[in-house]
Every structure is written in C-alpha cells, then in structure tokens.
Amino acid sequence: MKTAPAQFCRAVTELLEPVRHLGVESYFDDISLLHEEWHHHLHAIKKGLETMGLAGLRFNLRKTEFCKKELLVLGYLVTDEGILPNPTKHQLLRDWPVPQTIKLCNK
C-alpha cells in the first residue's frame, strides 16, 4: 500500500473541511489550531475533536499537545512573535566545524 499515507492525508483534509473556517489545519497526520483569542481556540479544539471522534478516529495522547505557545512545524518554530528557524537546527549549523583544507571544502 504505497499510497496509504496520501490517502490518509486526503481523508483527514476532507474530514476537517467543515471546521477549517475555525482555524483547524492538517498536514499529513498533524492537526494544528492557531488562534489569538483563548475562547476561539477552545471552541476550535472542541469542534475539531468532535469531528474526528464522529469519524471514528482516535488520538495518541502521548503524541498530543494542547494549548502550546510554541509549535515546531516543518523545521520552523511558530510563536506569537512570528515564524522562526528551529533553534536546534540553527545551533547545529552555527556549531558546524569550519573546513581547514580545500579537500574538506569540496565535500
């Protein structure tokens, strides 16, 4: 089943379409809700969970995070201050050793 991930992604996207106007977004198997107002966020969580539950989908609570002020998405850190590079990756690049020879530069 090589197409199973794509089919799952499409199914989740279609399933969440009725609540997309509430700020419920999906990317592969991740579902994100971003709001500035707390009561809007809670309402979207409730509606999103209801929609997923009615479809018979369940969440792995060990992998589930609620009400976070920061979110790592596709190598970026999304905060209330904006979208920033992932600090861990940024630090790895800063700490990368400087090549000392031409041969190392060409690698």
Secondary structure, DSSP 8 states (H G I E B T S, - for coil): -TTHHHHHHHHHHHHHGGGGGGTEEEETTEEEE--SSHHHHHHHHHHHHHHHHHTT----GGG---S-S-EEETTEEEETTEEEE-HHHHHHHHTS----SHHHHT-
